[in-house]
Amino acid sequence: MGRWDHSSLLSPALRVAVFTVIILLKLDPSLAGTLPEQSFDGSVLAVSTNKTECSMAEPCAKGVVLPIWEPQNPSFGDKVARATVYFVALVYMFLGVSIIADRFMASIEVITSQEKEITIKKPNGETTTTTVRIWNETVSNLTLMALGSSAPEILLSVIEVIGHGFEAGTLGPATIVGSAAFNMFVIIGLCVYVVPDGETRKVKHLRVFFVTATWSIFAYIWLYLILSVISPGVVQVWEGLLTFFFFPICVLFAWVADRRLLFYKYVYKRYRTGKQRGMIIETEGDRPLPSKVCLD
């Protein structure tokens, strides 16, 4: 079964059609709906829906990417036309984000899969050559992989903050909170659910798991402190910088736990070559006792 080609949906004809419809709906005054009456000072007055009832008009705020289409009291046909164009444009943008994210993740996988050859000396004096990963698995997962998977929501939040004059909008914070909730509940639930009956799965690196879990809980507590306790409703510059510097500290702690540094250096380690592609496997345990040699 062949792979679905996204390029057929991203043809120049589709782009021209989408943007042509957008421009026509912007320029055609009949699609703008009934405009509200304005006073001499520029304020918006009530818009009459019939002879006896009035309602205050509340113009929509300008968009960040497409600051157009601000109708007042649009008709049903106008709503249907706009909803159709909005849906087509939304699908088009989703496809674009999907393609960019796929290429970004593919390039990151190429970077993190690089290997190098090293020479190992066996106890009997023989040497063997094997391959090891250049990138540490924990560091690459916490940096490059996390950046690649979270790039769309990061860029969305940055664009919204810059577009609204460095004020939080309604989309950016909700996207971040929703993504965190999805990762915590849905993804973890699916990982537990897909385990076949009669089989078990275990966390391979418990030390790294505990470190990242602790930092994740601390991140939520820290966000609550800076948004509700220290400076309610305002993020100071020092708070943003300190939050940013927490990330390399988290990566450093995870790397220390993965490499078994600090107090782990007192644990005796043994290395052996695995059967798959000569991968080096590290094990821990007590130092072996010296063998007794009979001198008689």
Rosetta silent file (secondary structure, phi, psi, omega in degrees, C-alpha in Angstrom):
SEQUENCE: MGRWDHSSLLSPALRVAVFTVIILLKLDPSLAGTLPEQSFDGSVLAVSTNKTECSMAEPCAKGVVLPIWEPQNPSFGDKVARATVYFVALVYMFLGVSIIADRFMASIEVITSQEKEITIKKPNGETTTTTVRIWNETVSNLTLMALGSSAPEILLSVIEVIGHGFEAGTLGPATIVGSAAFNMFVIIGLCVYVVPDGETRKVKHLRVFFVTATWSIFAYIWLYLILSVISPGVVQVWEGLLTFFFFPICVLFAWVADRRLLFYKYVYKRYRTGKQRGMIIETEGDRPLPSKVCLD
SCORE:     score description
SCORE:     0.000 S_00000001
   1 L     0.000  119.921 -173.722    0.000    0.000    0.000 S_00000001
   2 L   -73.049  163.383  179.968    1.641    3.184   -1.165 S_00000001
   3 L   -81.488  141.137 -178.482    2.180    6.268    0.924 S_00000001
   4 L   -72.409  128.622 -177.714   -0.323    9.081    0.590 S_00000001
   5 L   -92.353  118.101  179.536    1.198   12.001   -1.265 S_00000001
   6 H   -75.295  -19.726 -173.472    0.311   15.360    0.271 S_00000001
   7 H   -63.974  -26.315  179.643    1.623   17.268   -2.740 S_00000001
   8 H   -66.769  -27.721  179.291   -1.540   16.540   -4.735 S_00000001
   9 H   -88.990   -9.290 -177.780   -3.545   18.565   -2.210 S_00000001
  10 H  -111.687   33.612 -178.670   -1.032   21.391   -2.126 S_00000001
  11 L   -70.185  157.238  177.520   -1.071   22.189   -5.830 S_00000001
  12 H   -59.383  -30.619  179.584   -0.754   25.808   -6.979 S_00000001
  13 H   -63.217  -39.688  178.835   -4.343   25.678   -8.229 S_00000001
  14 H   -65.907  -41.256  178.394   -5.621   25.014   -4.703 S_00000001
  15 H   -61.352  -46.227 -179.773   -3.577   27.869   -3.295 S_00000001
  16 H   -62.005  -39.909 -178.957   -4.839   30.261   -5.952 S_00000001
  17 H   -65.061  -44.053 -178.272   -8.432   29.157   -5.359 S_00000001
  18 H   -63.132  -50.415 -176.852   -8.248   29.620   -1.591 S_00000001
  19 H   -71.362  -28.479  175.592   -6.666   33.059   -1.684 S_00000001
  20 H   -65.747  -43.950  178.222   -8.907   34.190   -4.551 S_00000001
  21 H   -62.931  -39.890  178.726  -12.015   33.349   -2.543 S_00000001
  22 H   -61.913  -45.501 -178.753  -10.576   35.174    0.474 S_00000001
  23 H   -66.379  -41.430  179.919   -9.857   38.309   -1.550 S_00000001
  24 H   -63.957  -42.097  178.778  -13.268   38.256   -3.252 S_00000001
  25 H   -67.609  -26.388  177.404  -15.092   37.907    0.046 S_00000001
  26 H   -76.118  -39.967 -174.448  -13.058   40.789    1.415 S_00000001
  27 H   -84.238  -26.556 -176.309  -13.680   43.106   -1.523 S_00000001
  28 L   -75.612  114.574 -178.121  -17.332   42.260   -2.207 S_00000001
  29 H   -67.579  -21.739 -179.397  -19.445   44.650   -0.098 S_00000001
  30 H   -69.581  -19.861  179.404  -22.473   42.365   -0.306 S_00000001
  31 H   -91.423   -1.319 -176.809  -20.669   39.806    1.867 S_00000001
  32 L   -83.401   -8.549  179.695  -19.859   42.286    4.572 S_00000001
  33 E    78.252 -173.522  178.838  -23.329   42.123    6.115 S_00000001
  34 L   -80.747  117.644 -178.055  -25.234   45.065    7.574 S_00000001
  35 L   -76.928  145.868  179.218  -22.736   47.601    8.833 S_00000001
  36 L   -76.537  153.578  175.567  -23.434   49.306   12.151 S_00000001
  37 L   -75.508  141.850 -179.063  -24.202   52.963   12.357 S_00000001
  38 E  -118.499  143.178  176.567  -21.368   55.092   13.647 S_00000001
  39 L   -82.753  179.229 -178.019  -21.538   58.376   15.469 S_00000001
  40 L   -68.847  -26.002  179.286  -19.399   61.399   14.701 S_00000001
  41 L   -87.300    4.307  175.286  -16.828   60.401   17.322 S_00000001
  42 L    91.163   -1.704 -179.347  -16.359   56.975   15.699 S_00000001
  43 L   -77.226  153.158 -178.190  -18.140   54.916   18.349 S_00000001
  44 E   -87.637  127.808  178.656  -20.364   52.045   17.289 S_00000001
  45 L   -95.767  179.659 -178.961  -24.071   52.534   17.879 S_00000001
  46 E   -69.319  145.586  178.493  -26.816   49.966   18.170 S_00000001
  47 E  -105.659  126.523 -176.260  -27.710   47.978   15.077 S_00000001
  48 E   -80.969  121.459  174.907  -31.415   47.539   14.449 S_00000001
  49 L   -87.937  -31.999  171.756  -32.455   43.952   13.831 S_00000001
  50 L  -151.411 -165.850 -173.906  -36.126   44.948   13.451 S_00000001
  51 L   -77.128  -18.880 -173.156  -38.369   47.891   14.240 S_00000001
  52 L  -116.313  -19.300 -174.908  -38.725   47.159   17.953 S_00000001
  53 L  -117.552  144.033  177.990  -35.521   45.405   19.082 S_00000001
  54 E  -133.337  152.700  177.702  -31.950   46.632   19.124 S_00000001
  55 E  -141.391  142.265  179.577  -28.708   44.977   20.063 S_00000001
  56 E   -73.593  132.954  179.236  -25.285   46.411   20.703 S_00000001
  57 L   -82.296  134.940  177.948  -22.757   45.507   18.029 S_00000001
  58 L  -122.006   95.017 -178.153  -19.527   43.933   19.241 S_00000001
  59 L   -62.416  141.906  177.106  -16.958   43.945   16.442 S_00000001
  60 L   -71.203  149.165  177.219  -14.594   40.978   16.386 S_00000001
  61 L   -70.574  152.876  179.889  -10.956   41.639   17.117 S_00000001
  62 L   -66.937  144.722  178.830   -8.557   41.693   14.196 S_00000001
  63 L   -74.662  164.982  179.533   -6.826   38.443   13.403 S_00000001
  64 L   -85.366  -47.481 -178.543   -3.109   37.892   13.781 S_00000001
  65 L   -86.297  -47.014 -179.168   -2.393   36.148   10.476 S_00000001
  66 L  -121.933   88.414 -178.573   -5.354   37.389    8.386 S_00000001
  67 L   -79.161   59.572 -178.784   -6.640   40.694    9.820 S_00000001
  68 L  -134.413  178.930  176.895   -9.672   40.771    7.489 S_00000001
  69 L    62.567   85.360  176.066  -13.354   39.891    7.462 S_00000001
  70 L  -126.199   70.956 -176.609  -15.076   41.916   10.125 S_00000001
  71 L   -78.994  158.993  174.421  -18.783   41.627    9.266 S_00000001
  72 E  -121.302  121.685 -178.874  -21.647   42.999   11.305 S_00000001
  73 L    53.080   60.384 -179.990  -24.817   40.898   11.493 S_00000001
  74 L   -68.908  151.805  177.895  -23.975   38.571    8.576 S_00000001
  75 L   -76.378  172.979 -179.624  -26.768   36.715    6.865 S_00000001
  76 H   -64.458  -42.595  177.731  -27.149   32.916    6.919 S_00000001
  77 H   -63.293  -36.936  177.508  -25.712   32.563    3.417 S_00000001
  78 H   -64.932  -40.123  178.840  -22.774   34.746    4.396 S_00000001
  79 H   -64.723  -41.620  179.719  -22.103   32.551    7.432 S_00000001
  80 H   -64.113  -43.655 -179.847  -22.216   29.373    5.333 S_00000001
  81 H   -63.935  -44.275  179.913  -19.841   30.825    2.733 S_00000001
  82 H   -66.822  -40.399  178.733  -17.398   32.038    5.349 S_00000001
  83 H   -62.407  -38.445  178.854  -17.533   28.757    7.266 S_00000001
  84 H   -64.246  -47.063 -179.449  -16.762   26.839    4.064 S_00000001
  85 H   -66.713  -39.873  177.459  -13.778   29.021    3.206 S_00000001
  86 H   -60.613  -42.412 -178.903  -12.560   28.953    6.798 S_00000001
  87 H   -64.994  -43.984  178.724  -12.734   25.146    6.831 S_00000001
  88 H   -63.086  -44.252  179.211  -10.825   24.814    3.542 S_00000001
  89 H   -64.964  -36.873  179.222   -8.170   27.270    4.719 S_00000001
  90 H   -65.540  -44.353  177.413   -7.902   25.459    8.065 S_00000001
  91 H   -62.922  -40.691  179.073   -7.376   22.073    6.383 S_00000001
  92 H   -61.505  -44.081  179.163   -4.829   23.637    4.040 S_00000001
  93 H   -68.502  -37.361  177.155   -2.865   25.095    6.959 S_00000001
  94 H   -61.991  -40.910  177.476   -3.047   21.811    8.883 S_00000001
  95 H   -63.750  -40.402  178.096   -1.559   19.978    5.900 S_00000001
  96 H   -63.559  -44.298  177.937    1.221   22.537    5.687 S_00000001
  97 H   -63.440  -38.794  179.510    2.031   22.206    9.388 S_00000001
  98 H   -63.058  -44.085 -179.054    1.965   18.402    9.065 S_00000001
  99 H   -66.194  -44.329 -179.888    4.418   18.387    6.156 S_00000001
 100 H   -63.949  -43.062  179.565    6.797   20.833    7.841 S_00000001
 101 H   -65.142  -38.567  178.090    6.687   18.903   11.134 S_00000001
 102 H   -63.102  -44.156  179.500    7.318   15.578    9.335 S_00000001
 103 H   -67.785  -37.204  178.689   10.367   16.951    7.552 S_00000001
 104 H   -64.498  -45.733  179.657   11.630   18.556   10.740 S_00000001
 105 H   -66.703  -35.979  177.388   11.302   15.314   12.708 S_00000001
 106 H   -63.581  -41.666  178.426   12.935   13.324    9.889 S_00000001
 107 H   -66.565  -36.859  177.728   15.945   15.642    9.929 S_00000001
 108 H   -66.789  -39.526  177.529   16.183   15.363   13.717 S_00000001
 109 H   -63.483  -36.146  176.579   16.092   11.562   13.496 S_00000001
 110 H   -64.757  -40.933 -179.422   18.955   11.680   10.991 S_00000001
 111 H   -66.041  -47.163 -175.465   20.987   13.847   13.374 S_00000001
 112 H   -75.430  -14.649 -179.713   20.354   11.709   16.450 S_00000001
 113 L   -90.947    4.009  179.516   21.001    8.410   14.624 S_00000001
 114 L   -67.091  141.802 -177.459   24.618    9.257   13.794 S_00000001
 115 E  -129.826  162.672  176.116   27.127    6.707   15.067 S_00000001
 116 E  -138.034  156.972 -179.310   30.872    6.405   15.451 S_00000001
 117 E   -96.138  137.243  175.780   33.262    3.477   15.714 S_00000001
 118 E  -130.324  159.199 -179.319   35.287    2.816   18.840 S_00000001
 119 E  -108.811  129.689 -179.368   37.833    0.152   19.727 S_00000001
 120 E  -115.719  135.902  178.798   37.367   -2.008   22.827 S_00000001
 121 E   -99.679  123.077 -179.462   40.093   -4.083   24.400 S_00000001
 122 L   -78.738  163.004  179.435   38.996   -7.458   25.750 S_00000001
 123 L   -58.958  -29.520 -179.497   40.413   -8.991   28.966 S_00000001
 124 L   -83.225    4.576  177.847   42.507  -11.424   26.916 S_00000001
 125 L    97.389  -13.535  178.834   44.208   -8.563   25.094 S_00000001
 126 L   -74.443  153.155  179.085   42.263   -8.771   21.845 S_00000001
 127 E  -115.550  145.676  177.348   40.655   -5.657   20.401 S_00000001
 128 E  -135.946  151.195 -178.953   37.290   -5.344   18.722 S_00000001
 129 E  -108.648  132.899  179.164   35.584   -2.496   16.902 S_00000001
 130 E  -139.177  171.922 -178.570   31.979   -1.551   17.579 S_00000001
 131 E  -115.241  142.718  177.365   29.645    1.364   16.936 S_00000001
 132 E  -133.455  157.792  177.785   28.017    3.681   19.470 S_00000001
 133 E   -73.306  138.593  175.960   25.606    6.590   19.178 S_00000001
 134 L   -72.855  -44.911 -179.587   27.147   10.045   19.123 S_00000001
 135 L   -84.690  137.139  172.338   24.111   11.655   20.731 S_00000001
 136 L   -69.618  136.084 -175.269   23.055   10.621   24.204 S_00000001
 137 H   -61.987  -42.537 -179.024   19.560    9.150   24.041 S_00000001
 138 H   -66.642  -44.617 -179.018   18.240   11.091   27.024 S_00000001
 139 H   -64.412  -42.743 -179.684   19.654   14.430   25.884 S_00000001
 140 H   -66.261  -36.756  178.493   18.349   14.021   22.345 S_00000001
 141 H   -68.235  -36.359 -177.897   14.859   13.093   23.576 S_00000001
 142 H   -81.942  -17.395 -176.097   14.679   16.089   25.918 S_00000001
 143 H  -112.637  -75.194 -173.206   16.051   18.613   23.415 S_00000001
 144 H   -68.154  -47.776 -179.075   15.792   17.864   19.709 S_00000001
 145 H   -64.170  -42.582  178.580   12.882   15.427   19.811 S_00000001
 146 H   -65.605  -38.092  178.102   10.886   17.600   22.209 S_00000001
 147 H   -66.177  -39.998 -179.522   11.592   20.687   20.104 S_00000001
 148 H   -67.414  -40.972 -179.215   10.499   18.949   16.931 S_00000001
 149 H   -75.874  -26.720 -178.373    7.237   17.636   18.346 S_00000001
 150 H  -101.923    4.964 -177.853    6.378   20.902   20.130 S_00000001
 151 H   -59.208  -42.490 -179.641    7.510   23.291   17.390 S_00000001
 152 H   -59.916  -46.093 -178.688    3.965   24.058   16.085 S_00000001
 153 H   -71.954  -30.812  176.060    2.573   25.119   19.457 S_00000001
 154 H   -65.354  -47.148  179.059    5.762   27.041   20.308 S_00000001
 155 H   -65.034  -37.295  178.312    5.593   28.998   17.059 S_00000001
 156 H   -62.106  -43.812  179.337    1.853   29.549   17.518 S_00000001
 157 H   -66.725  -40.620  179.400    2.396   31.044   20.972 S_00000001
 158 H   -64.020  -45.138  179.840    5.282   33.223   19.772 S_00000001
 159 H   -62.575  -41.538 -178.831    3.281   34.557   16.814 S_00000001
 160 H   -67.516  -41.402 -179.696    0.277   35.320   19.010 S_00000001
 161 H   -64.575  -44.589  179.238    2.320   37.102   21.679 S_00000001
 162 H   -67.111  -40.039 -178.988    4.141   39.251   19.122 S_00000001
 163 H   -68.252  -25.063 -179.933    0.941   39.942   17.187 S_00000001
 164 L  -102.970   23.629  177.080   -0.909   41.127   20.321 S_00000001
 165 L    66.301   41.078  178.657    1.805   43.473   21.543 S_00000001
 166 L    58.974   40.072  171.112    3.308   41.003   24.029 S_00000001
 167 L  -122.436  141.536 -177.551   -0.018   40.340   25.700 S_00000001
 168 L   -66.668  135.293  176.182   -1.410   36.852   26.176 S_00000001
 169 L   -97.975 -165.276 -179.556   -4.214   35.918   23.823 S_00000001
 170 L   -92.335  -12.873 -174.020   -6.877   33.265   24.041 S_00000001
 171 L   -97.800  -44.541 -174.584   -5.148   30.706   21.811 S_00000001
 172 H   -61.439  -58.322  179.056   -1.534   30.419   22.988 S_00000001
 173 H   -59.567  -39.126  179.056   -1.991   29.583   26.711 S_00000001
 174 H   -64.974  -35.603  178.098   -4.927   27.292   25.933 S_00000001
 175 H   -64.893  -42.994 -178.781   -2.818   25.437   23.356 S_00000001
 176 H   -67.087  -45.589  179.460    0.009   24.846   25.821 S_00000001
 177 H   -65.062  -41.689  178.690   -2.290   23.717   28.627 S_00000001
 178 H   -64.870  -38.716  177.906   -4.276   21.497   26.264 S_00000001
 179 H   -65.508  -42.161  178.439   -1.120   19.906   24.870 S_00000001
 180 H   -64.194  -41.527  178.134    0.193   19.195   28.372 S_00000001
 181 H   -65.558  -38.667  178.260   -3.137   17.673   29.408 S_00000001
 182 H   -64.150  -44.035  179.197   -3.230   15.551   26.249 S_00000001
 183 H   -64.304  -37.979 -174.722    0.291   14.254   26.866 S_00000001
 184 H   -75.675  -37.932 -172.914   -0.422   13.504   30.509 S_00000001
 185 H  -103.101  -54.874 -172.799   -3.772   11.747   30.166 S_00000001
 186 H   -70.525  -50.795 -176.392   -4.444   10.579   26.613 S_00000001
 187 H   -65.420  -44.981  178.408   -0.952    9.462   25.580 S_00000001
 188 H   -63.610  -40.483  177.923   -0.191    7.761   28.902 S_00000001
 189 H   -63.282  -41.282  178.299   -3.606    6.091   28.850 S_00000001
 190 H   -67.059  -38.591  178.704   -3.094    4.795   25.311 S_00000001
 191 H   -62.210  -35.529  177.497    0.386    3.491   26.168 S_00000001
 192 H   -75.744  -35.738 -174.319   -1.119    1.475   29.011 S_00000001
 193 H   -72.604  -34.458 -173.489   -4.130    0.330   26.984 S_00000001
 194 L   -80.492   -3.376  177.193   -2.242   -1.029   23.955 S_00000001
 195 L   -66.800  125.500 -178.376   -0.171   -3.486   26.007 S_00000001
 196 L   -60.943  153.564  178.885   -1.323   -6.980   24.916 S_00000001
 197 L   -64.098  136.832  179.778   -3.100   -9.178   27.438 S_00000001
 198 L    85.824   -2.394  178.965   -0.757  -11.342   29.458 S_00000001
 199 L  -115.677  159.706  179.447    2.268   -9.106   28.794 S_00000001
 200 L  -129.296  155.268  176.015    3.898   -6.408   30.883 S_00000001
 201 L  -129.630  143.187 -179.591    5.937   -3.323   30.106 S_00000001
 202 L  -127.480  153.109  174.892    8.448   -1.609   32.346 S_00000001
 203 L   -74.502  126.013 -173.618   10.154    1.762   32.320 S_00000001
 204 L   -72.184  -46.069 -176.926   13.713    1.145   31.146 S_00000001
 205 L  -114.060   90.415 -178.596   15.425    4.125   32.798 S_00000001
 206 H   -67.619  -34.772 -178.901   13.727    4.753   36.140 S_00000001
 207 H   -62.147  -47.896  178.668   16.307    7.331   37.222 S_00000001
 208 H   -65.354  -37.166  179.173   15.650    9.531   34.190 S_00000001
 209 H   -62.057  -44.844  179.785   11.911    8.966   34.565 S_00000001
 210 H   -66.559  -37.306  179.065   11.910   10.184   38.161 S_00000001
 211 H   -64.895  -49.798 -179.047   14.036   13.214   37.266 S_00000001
 212 H   -66.465  -36.066  177.408   11.814   14.299   34.375 S_00000001
 213 H   -65.316  -40.946  178.171    8.632   13.629   36.384 S_00000001
 214 H   -63.848  -42.976  179.659    9.928   15.768   39.250 S_00000001
 215 H   -68.481  -32.358  177.609   10.839   18.606   36.912 S_00000001
 216 H   -65.387  -44.414  177.471    7.448   18.396   35.204 S_00000001
 217 H   -64.155  -41.172  178.270    5.625   18.805   38.517 S_00000001
 218 H   -62.898  -35.014  179.987    7.969   21.643   39.460 S_00000001
 219 H   -63.143  -43.298  178.283    7.234   23.371   36.135 S_00000001
 220 H   -65.601  -41.211  178.406    3.487   23.496   36.852 S_00000001
 221 H   -64.455  -41.395 -179.808    4.093   24.761   40.398 S_00000001
 222 H   -64.909  -41.612  177.370    6.528   27.401   39.113 S_00000001
 223 H   -62.483  -39.556  177.184    4.063   28.635   36.489 S_00000001
 224 H   -63.900  -39.309 -178.979    1.385   28.978   39.156 S_00000001
 225 H   -65.609  -45.926 -175.605    3.762   30.977   41.356 S_00000001
 226 H   -75.793  -22.530 -177.980    4.841   33.445   38.673 S_00000001
 227 H   -95.963  -22.295 -175.159    1.318   33.918   37.278 S_00000001
 228 H  -125.570  -19.373 -174.640   -0.734   34.056   40.485 S_00000001
 229 H  -113.048  -58.036 -174.405    1.557   34.695   43.472 S_00000001
 230 H   -69.015  -56.146  178.982    4.734   36.601   42.596 S_00000001
 231 L  -137.246   86.744 -174.812    3.334   38.932   39.912 S_00000001
 232 L   -58.678  124.774  176.010   -0.358   38.152   39.298 S_00000001
 233 L    78.218   -1.844 -177.625   -1.305   38.425   35.651 S_00000001
 234 L  -134.165  136.621  175.507    2.119   39.689   34.557 S_00000001
 235 L  -104.527  111.510  179.338    5.257   37.790   33.541 S_00000001
 236 L   -73.839  162.724 -178.967    8.354   39.764   34.454 S_00000001
 237 H   -64.325  -43.484 -177.967   11.532   39.590   32.373 S_00000001
 238 H   -66.093  -31.010  177.459   13.514   37.893   35.123 S_00000001
 239 H   -67.697  -41.907  177.647   10.753   35.308   35.521 S_00000001
 240 H   -65.128  -42.369  179.259   10.878   34.448   31.836 S_00000001
 241 H   -65.579  -42.419  179.475   14.682   34.219   31.818 S_00000001
 242 H   -64.913  -39.006  176.555   14.731   32.077   34.953 S_00000001
 243 H   -63.029  -39.385  178.929   12.078   29.790   33.476 S_00000001
 244 H   -66.326  -39.600 -178.419   14.154   29.436   30.313 S_00000001
 245 H   -74.305  -14.921  174.031   17.323   28.579   32.259 S_00000001
 246 H   -65.653  -27.429 -177.308   15.456   25.862   34.141 S_00000001
 247 H   -65.530  -52.626  177.203   15.407   23.848   30.912 S_00000001
 248 H   -62.278  -29.402  176.543   19.193   23.280   30.548 S_00000001
 249 H   -66.638  -40.596  176.744   19.332   22.517   34.274 S_00000001
 250 H   -62.212  -43.726  178.659   16.644   19.854   33.790 S_00000001
 251 H   -62.985  -39.668  179.098   18.572   18.370   30.852 S_00000001
 252 H   -63.753  -44.361  178.788   21.762   18.351   32.935 S_00000001
 253 H   -63.035  -41.413  178.990   20.081   16.523   35.816 S_00000001
 254 H   -65.635  -38.601  178.740   18.604   13.957   33.431 S_00000001
 255 H   -66.339  -40.263  177.366   22.001   13.428   31.771 S_00000001
 256 H   -62.291  -42.328  178.385   23.669   12.937   35.175 S_00000001
 257 H   -67.116  -35.432 -179.611   21.033   10.357   36.105 S_00000001
 258 H   -72.381  -38.967 -178.910   21.417    8.604   32.751 S_00000001
 259 H   -85.453   -4.076  177.848   25.218    8.502   32.879 S_00000001
 260 L    58.633   49.445  177.562   25.209    7.481   36.569 S_00000001
 261 L   -88.774 -169.539 -178.201   27.554   10.261   37.606 S_00000001
 262 H    56.531 -117.450 -177.237   28.095   11.788   41.064 S_00000001
 263 H   -71.533  -15.108  178.126   27.325    9.025   43.594 S_00000001
 264 H   -72.969  -16.534 -177.768   26.846    6.541   40.735 S_00000001
 265 H   -70.195  -14.781  178.229   30.575    6.681   39.989 S_00000001
 266 H   -86.786   -3.579  177.814   31.214    4.509   43.043 S_00000001
 267 L   -87.623  131.672 -179.823   29.143    1.688   41.553 S_00000001
 268 L   -69.523  134.874 -177.367   31.187   -0.919   39.725 S_00000001
 269 E  -120.936  142.874  174.069   30.312   -1.084   36.017 S_00000001
 270 E  -123.701  149.389 -179.333   30.905   -3.797   33.449 S_00000001
 271 E  -124.187  141.009  175.390   30.634   -3.474   29.700 S_00000001
 272 E  -143.237  158.539 -178.852   29.832   -6.130   27.144 S_00000001
 273 E   -92.680  125.062  179.590   29.086   -6.153   23.443 S_00000001
 274 L   -75.605  169.592 -178.868   25.499   -6.916   22.504 S_00000001
 275 L   -79.578  -23.422 -176.523   24.430   -9.181   19.667 S_00000001
 276 L   -93.134  109.570  174.651   22.644   -6.449   17.718 S_00000001
 277 L    56.818   24.159  176.555   25.035   -4.347   15.634 S_00000001
 278 L    65.981   27.516 -178.432   27.734   -4.665   18.265 S_00000001
 279 L   -68.856  137.743 -179.800   26.007   -2.215   20.619 S_00000001
 280 E   -80.307  132.534  179.923   27.764   -1.750   23.955 S_00000001
 281 E  -116.298  128.476 -178.622   25.678   -2.747   26.989 S_00000001
 282 E  -102.956  131.908  178.202   26.525   -1.395   30.432 S_00000001
 283 E  -126.914  156.944  179.658   25.702   -3.391   33.573 S_00000001
 284 E  -118.996  160.308  177.851   26.169   -2.693   37.264 S_00000001
 285 L   164.267 -174.584  178.874   26.959   -4.925   40.199 S_00000001
 286 L   -73.947  149.705  178.004   29.500   -5.881   42.797 S_00000001
 287 L   -66.755  131.633 -178.218   33.131   -6.018   41.853 S_00000001
 288 L   -66.955  144.015  179.226   34.095   -9.659   41.099 S_00000001
 289 L   -73.261  145.533  178.428   36.383  -11.354   43.578 S_00000001
 290 L   -67.373  140.595 -178.711   39.912  -12.201   42.376 S_00000001
 291 L   -72.424  143.515  179.886   40.324  -15.833   41.409 S_00000001
 292 L   -84.612  133.165 -179.533   42.441  -18.010   43.664 S_00000001
 293 L  -115.043  126.555  179.603   45.535  -19.495   42.082 S_00000001
 294 L   -79.647  122.550 -177.209   47.169  -22.581   43.590 S_00000001
 295 L   -95.895   -3.024 -179.273   50.928  -22.028   43.915 S_00000001
 296 L   -74.215    0.000    0.000   51.759  -25.583   45.026 S_00000001
